[in-house]
Amino acid sequence: MDWSKAKTVLIIAFIVTNLLLAYVVFIHKGEDTSYLTVQEGFIEDVKKLLAKKDIQVDCEIPKDISTMSKISIEYEVYEPEKIAKRFLGNYKKIEKDKDIYYQNEKETLRVVSNKKIVYENKSNNLSFYKLNKELTQSIVKDFLKNKGFNTDDFKLSNYKEKNGKYILEYTKVYKGILVEKSYMTFQIDKTGIKKFERFWINVTGENKENLNLETRPIIEPAPEVLLRLLSQKDLYGKTITDIRLCYYFPEKHSIGDWKSTVKGQTVPAWRIKFKDGTVVFLE
């Protein structure tokens, strides 16, 4: 790949885009011009620029001009001994490579920094004759209910099936909107749940200053935000399959990283999902 030539094309694309935006702002000086960047013509230009970088768009690009309140969140924290009892019943406590494991004859549990649960089941006993998407989701809900977790605060955000093995990923939901980065992942086969990971966020409240619709800041429209993908070389050759707003709590907004952080406040962000499962967040 001629990277020098690629950089030149990219710079030209940005110049053209910025000139277009500058012209729009000049003509409509003093007005809110966000509505102009959700017009069909602008959206088509964005798609063409992305296509030049082999980034395809296989979904609707949101045209609405949105506002969203910030929310206060805290990480779900576990007491390792108690959660081990819930998952395993009687167990042995083993220290290995500076990590502490809890295990019984077939199952193992690890609690990372009191925030992440990693559970594995090595049983080879067949529990199901035939699996499908609907049944695996039912298995997930039964498992969570049995372990004492809520079964109504998440949404299936990714699903894969290969050679009889199913991987389901769920994300926290608040008022119908995904809360990132929270997740539960399940690996399931005919013996049941083979592996489960949970790294969860609980919502503690909304920012009162943003509850008034008239004072909430307007979020940068999706077509404008997508232009930022032009500079992300690792996304070239991928296909966008979903674009939606989410509540986002990136590490850079916290003190330290997730291992040392307990709570904080989210920011609105566009969640861009690609066909291969890649997800990026653009604030």
C-alpha positions in Angstrom: 0.0 0.0 0.0 1.3 3.5 -1.0 0.8 5.1 2.5 2.1 8.5 1.2 -0.5 8.6 -1.4 -3.2 7.4 1.0 -2.3 10.2 3.4 -2.6 12.7 0.6 -6.1 11.4 -0.3 -7.1 11.5 3.3 -5.9 15.1 3.8 -7.8 16.1 0.6 -11.0 14.4 1.9 -10.7 16.2 5.2 -10.1 19.6 3.5 -13.2 19.1 1.2 -15.3 18.1 4.2 -14.1 21.0 6.3 -14.6 23.4 3.5 -18.2 22.1 3.1 -18.8 22.5 6.8 -17.2 25.9 6.9 -19.4 27.1 4.0 -22.5 25.8 5.7 -21.6 27.6 8.9 -20.8 30.8 7.0 -24.1 30.8 5.1 -26.1 30.1 8.2 -24.1 32.1 10.6 -25.7 32.4 14.0 -28.0 29.5 13.4 -27.9 25.9 14.6 -26.6 24.1 11.4 -26.7 20.5 12.8 -29.8 19.8 10.7 -27.9 20.4 7.5 -25.5 17.5 8.1 -28.3 15.0 8.4 -29.6 15.9 4.9 -29.5 13.0 2.4 -26.9 14.8 0.2 -24.4 15.2 3.0 -25.0 11.6 4.1 -24.3 10.3 0.6 -21.1 12.2 0.5 -20.1 10.7 3.8 -20.8 7.2 2.5 -18.7 7.9 -0.6 -15.7 9.1 1.5 -15.9 6.0 3.7 -16.2 3.8 0.6 -12.9 5.2 -0.6 -11.3 3.7 2.5 -13.2 0.5 1.9 -15.5 1.2 4.9 -18.9 0.1 3.8 -22.2 1.1 5.5 -24.8 -1.7 5.7 -27.3 0.0 8.0 -29.3 3.2 8.3 -27.3 6.2 9.4 -29.4 8.0 12.1 -30.7 11.3 10.8 -32.1 12.6 14.1 -30.5 15.5 16.0 -30.4 14.1 19.6 -29.8 15.2 23.1 -29.0 12.9 26.0 -28.6 13.3 29.7 -25.5 12.1 31.5 -26.0 9.4 34.1 -24.0 8.5 37.2 -22.8 4.9 37.4 -20.9 2.6 39.7 -19.3 -0.7 39.0 -20.9 -3.8 40.5 -18.6 -5.0 43.3 -18.5 -8.5 44.7 -17.3 -10.1 47.9 -15.3 -13.1 46.5 -16.1 -15.6 49.2 -19.9 -14.9 49.0 -20.0 -15.0 45.3 -18.0 -18.2 45.3 -20.6 -19.7 47.6 -23.4 -18.7 45.3 -21.8 -20.2 42.3 -20.1 -23.3 43.6 -21.6 -24.2 47.0 -18.7 -26.0 48.7 -15.4 -25.0 47.3 -11.6 -25.0 47.7 -9.6 -21.8 47.6 -6.4 -22.0 45.6 -3.8 -19.3 44.9 -2.1 -19.5 41.5 0.0 -16.9 39.7 -1.0 -14.3 42.3 -4.7 -14.9 41.5 -7.2 -16.6 43.8 -9.4 -19.3 42.4 -12.4 -21.0 43.9 -13.2 -24.5 42.7 -15.1 -27.7 43.2 -14.9 -30.9 41.2 -16.2 -29.5 37.9 -16.4 -25.7 38.3 -13.9 -22.8 38.8 -14.5 -19.2 39.7 -12.2 -16.2 39.7 -13.1 -12.7 40.9 -10.8 -10.0 39.4 -10.4 -6.8 41.5 -13.8 -7.6 43.1 -15.5 -6.4 39.8 -15.1 -9.1 37.2 -16.5 -12.6 37.5 -14.9 -15.4 35.4 -16.7 -18.8 35.8 -15.9 -22.0 34.0 -17.6 -25.4 34.0 -15.6 -28.4 32.8 -18.5 -30.9 32.9 -18.9 -33.2 29.9 -22.4 -34.4 30.7 -24.8 -33.7 27.9 -27.8 -31.5 29.0 -29.3 -30.5 25.7 -30.0 -32.5 22.5 -30.2 -29.5 20.2 -29.4 -25.9 20.7 -30.6 -22.7 18.9 -30.6 -19.0 19.5 -33.9 -19.0 21.5 -32.9 -21.9 23.7 -29.5 -20.4 24.5 -31.1 -17.2 25.6 -33.4 -19.1 27.8 -30.4 -21.0 29.3 -28.8 -17.6 30.1 -31.8 -16.3 31.9 -32.3 -19.4 34.0 -28.6 -19.4 34.9 -28.7 -15.7 36.0 -31.9 -16.2 38.0 -30.3 -19.2 39.7 -27.2 -17.2 40.6 -29.2 -14.3 42.0 -28.8 -11.7 39.3 -31.4 -9.5 37.6 -32.8 -10.8 34.3 -34.3 -7.6 33.0 -31.5 -5.0 32.8 -29.6 -6.2 29.7 -29.8 -6.7 26.0 -28.2 -9.2 23.6 -25.6 -7.2 21.8 -23.6 -9.9 19.9 -24.3 -13.5 19.0 -22.2 -16.1 17.3 -22.6 -19.8 16.5 -19.8 -22.1 15.2 -19.5 -25.8 15.2 -22.2 -26.3 17.9 -20.7 -23.7 20.2 -22.6 -20.5 21.0 -21.2 -17.2 22.2 -23.7 -14.6 23.5 -22.7 -11.2 24.7 -25.0 -8.9 26.6 -24.8 -5.2 27.5 -26.4 -3.3 30.4 -29.5 -1.3 29.4 -30.9 1.9 31.0 -34.2 3.2 29.7 -33.7 1.3 26.5 -30.2 2.6 25.9 -27.0 0.6 26.1 -24.6 1.4 28.9 -21.0 0.9 27.8 -18.6 -0.7 28.7 -20.5 -3.3 30.6 -20.8 -6.9 29.5 -21.8 -10.4 30.2 -20.5 -13.1 27.9 -21.6 -16.8 27.8 -20.0 -19.7 26.0 -22.6 -22.5 25.6 -22.7 -26.0 24.1 -24.8 -29.1 24.7 -23.3 -29.6 28.1 -24.6 -26.1 29.2 -22.8 -23.0 30.1 -19.0 -23.6 29.7 -17.8 -20.1 30.5 -19.4 -16.9 31.9 -17.9 -13.5 32.4 -19.6 -10.5 34.0 -18.3 -7.0 34.3 -21.3 -4.9 35.2 -22.4 -1.3 35.8 -25.3 -0.1 37.9 -26.9 3.3 37.3 -27.2 5.5 40.4 -28.9 8.6 38.9 -29.2 11.1 36.1 -27.4 14.4 35.9 -30.1 16.9 37.1 -28.6 19.7 35.0 -29.4 17.7 31.9 -32.9 16.5 32.7 -34.4 19.7 31.1 -34.6 19.0 27.3 -34.1 22.7 26.5 -30.7 22.9 28.3 -29.3 19.5 27.2 -26.3 19.9 24.8 -27.0 18.7 21.2 -25.0 15.6 20.3 -22.9 15.8 17.2 -25.0 14.1 14.4 -24.0 10.7 13.3 -23.0 11.6 9.7 -20.5 14.1 11.0 -19.1 11.7 13.6 -18.6 9.0 11.0 -16.1 11.1 9.2 -13.6 10.5 12.0 -13.4 6.9 10.9 -11.5 8.0 7.8 -8.3 8.3 9.9 -8.6 4.9 11.6 -6.6 2.6 9.4 -7.5 -0.5 11.4 -11.1 -0.1 10.3 -10.4 -0.1 6.6 -12.0 -3.1 4.9 -14.8 -3.4 7.5 -18.5 -3.0 7.2 -20.7 -1.0 9.6 -23.8 -2.9 10.6 -25.2 -0.8 13.4 -25.0 2.8 14.6 -26.7 4.0 17.8 -26.3 6.3 20.7 -25.2 4.9 24.1 -24.1 5.9 27.5 -20.4 5.5 27.6 -17.9 5.4 30.5 -14.4 5.2 29.0 -11.4 4.7 31.2 -10.0 8.1 30.3 -12.9 9.7 32.2 -12.1 7.8 35.4 -9.2 8.0 37.8 -6.8 5.2 37.0 -8.4 2.2 35.3 -11.5 0.0 36.0 -9.6 -2.0 38.6 -9.2 1.0 40.9 -12.3 3.0 39.9 -15.6 2.5 41.7 -18.0 5.1 40.2 -18.2 8.0 37.8 -20.3 9.7 35.1 -21.0 8.6 31.5 -20.9 10.7 28.4 -23.2 10.3 25.3 -21.4 8.5 22.5 -22.1 6.9 19.1 -21.7 3.2 19.2 -20.4 1.9 15.8 -20.6 -1.8 15.3 -18.9 -3.7 12.4 -19.8 -7.0 10.8 -16.8 -8.7 12.3 -17.9 -7.8 15.8 -15.6 -4.8 16.2 -17.2 -1.9 18.2 -15.9 1.6 18.4 -17.2 4.6 20.4 -17.2 8.1 19.2 -18.0 10.9 21.6 
